[in-house]
Amino acid sequence: QALQDVFRNIGRSMAELNMPKVALVHGTIRGSKVSADQPDRPMGLDIDISALSEMGCDFYCVGHVHLAQSWKATNGAPICTPSSPFYCDWGEAKQEKSYLLVEFEESLDTSPIVVGDTLTEIDGSAYYAMSYKRIPTSATPMLLVEAEWNGTELVIQD
């Protein structure tokens, strides 16, 4: 509840700004996967989507978990984890590494736009089309060799 109150107060402060609003948060979205090949484990600040949504932002970038994922805030705004730009542990060896590029462009056209983008009305007059995409990094790949000991020798698995 305390964290939700903090997010709500931030949202009230930002409501007065006549521009697109982006939240950058270092925490873990409740229910997110840590990695494709690792078990879930408690990871610091656990954030509920409804609590985070109290900020009323147009885009949320939530870092801490290194697996790229996305959700929707209660207002429909994207909530994304960008992944990490490079490999940090063996559980990430099979993941693509990326970062997010988010763009807002002022628009006079208020007709529906491409799915995945949102149109935000600011102060009743200006509109902003928002788009985002994941851009893969050129991270040095990890070499993962999987093998099993059969009792007499190490057998490399394909």
C-alpha positions in Angstrom: 0.0 0.0 0.0 2.8 2.4 0.8 4.4 1.9 -2.6 1.1 2.5 -4.3 0.7 5.8 -2.4 4.2 6.8 -3.5 3.3 6.1 -7.2 -0.1 7.9 -6.8 1.7 11.0 -5.5 4.2 10.9 -8.3 1.2 10.6 -10.7 -0.5 13.6 -9.2 2.7 15.7 -9.6 3.2 14.6 -13.2 -0.5 15.2 -14.1 0.3 18.9 -14.4 3.0 18.3 -17.1 1.8 18.9 -20.7 4.1 16.3 -22.2 4.3 12.6 -22.6 5.3 10.8 -19.3 7.8 8.0 -19.0 8.5 6.2 -15.8 11.9 4.5 -15.3 11.8 2.1 -12.3 14.4 -0.3 -10.9 12.3 -3.1 -9.5 10.6 -6.4 -10.4 7.0 -6.6 -11.8 5.1 -9.1 -9.7 4.9 -12.4 -11.6 7.7 -11.6 -14.1 10.0 -14.4 -15.2 13.6 -14.0 -14.2 15.0 -16.0 -17.0 13.8 -18.7 -19.5 16.1 -21.3 -17.8 16.2 -20.2 -14.2 13.7 -20.7 -11.4 11.8 -17.7 -10.1 13.2 -16.2 -6.9 12.5 -13.1 -4.8 14.3 -10.1 -6.3 14.2 -6.9 -4.3 11.4 -4.4 -4.9 8.3 -6.4 -6.0 5.9 -4.1 -7.9 2.2 -4.8 -8.7 1.0 -3.5 -12.1 -2.0 -1.8 -10.5 0.3 0.1 -8.1 2.7 1.1 -10.8 -0.2 2.3 -13.0 -1.1 4.9 -10.3 1.6 7.1 -11.9 -0.6 7.5 -15.1 2.4 7.4 -17.4 2.4 6.8 -21.2 5.3 4.3 -21.0 6.9 2.4 -18.2 10.4 1.0 -18.4 11.1 -1.4 -15.5 14.7 -2.7 -15.1 16.1 -5.3 -12.8 15.0 -8.6 -14.4 17.2 -9.3 -17.4 14.6 -11.2 -19.5 12.7 -8.9 -22.0 9.0 -8.9 -21.2 6.0 -6.6 -21.5 2.6 -6.0 -19.9 -0.1 -3.3 -20.0 -0.8 -0.7 -17.3 -4.4 -0.2 -16.3 -4.5 2.8 -18.7 -3.3 0.6 -21.5 0.3 2.0 -21.5 3.1 -0.4 -22.2 5.2 -1.7 -19.3 8.4 -3.2 -20.5 11.6 -4.7 -19.2 14.3 -4.0 -21.7 16.5 -7.0 -20.9 20.2 -6.2 -20.2 22.6 -5.0 -22.9 25.0 -7.9 -22.2 25.0 -11.3 -20.7 25.3 -11.4 -16.9 25.0 -15.1 -15.9 24.6 -18.5 -17.5 20.8 -18.5 -17.1 20.8 -15.8 -19.8 22.9 -17.7 -22.4 20.0 -18.4 -24.7 18.4 -14.9 -24.5 18.6 -12.1 -27.0 20.0 -9.0 -25.4 18.4 -5.7 -26.3 17.4 -2.1 -25.3 14.3 -0.2 -25.9 13.8 2.8 -28.2 10.7 4.8 -27.3 9.6 7.7 -29.5 6.9 10.3 -29.0 5.9 12.5 -32.0 3.4 15.3 -31.9 0.4 14.5 -34.1 -2.6 16.4 -35.3 -4.2 13.3 -36.5 -6.5 11.8 -33.8 -7.6 8.8 -35.9 -6.6 5.3 -34.6 -3.0 4.4 -35.3 -1.0 1.2 -35.6 -1.6 -1.4 -32.9 1.3 -1.3 -30.4 1.3 2.5 -30.4 -0.9 4.7 -28.3 -2.3 8.2 -28.9 -2.1 10.4 -25.8 -4.1 13.6 -25.4 -2.2 16.3 -23.6 -4.1 19.3 -22.2 -7.0 18.8 -24.6 -5.1 20.2 -27.6 -1.8 18.4 -28.4 -1.6 14.8 -29.2 1.4 12.5 -29.2 1.8 9.3 -31.1 4.0 6.9 -29.1 5.9 3.9 -30.5 8.6 1.6 -29.1 10.7 -1.2 -30.3 13.4 -3.5 -29.0 16.8 -3.2 -30.6 19.1 -6.1 -30.3 22.6 -5.4 -29.0 25.8 -6.8 -30.3 26.6 -8.4 -27.0 29.3 -11.0 -27.1 27.4 -14.3 -26.9 28.0 -16.8 -24.1 29.2 -20.2 -25.2 27.1 -22.7 -23.4 28.2 -26.3 -23.5 25.8 -28.8 -22.0 27.1 -32.2 -21.0 26.2 -35.1 -18.8 28.4 -37.5 -16.9 27.3 -41.1 -17.7 29.5 -42.7 -15.0 32.6 -43.2 -17.1 32.8 -40.2 -19.5 31.5 -36.7 -20.1 29.0 -36.8 -23.0 28.5 -33.5 -24.8 24.8 -32.9 -25.6 23.6 -31.4 -28.9 
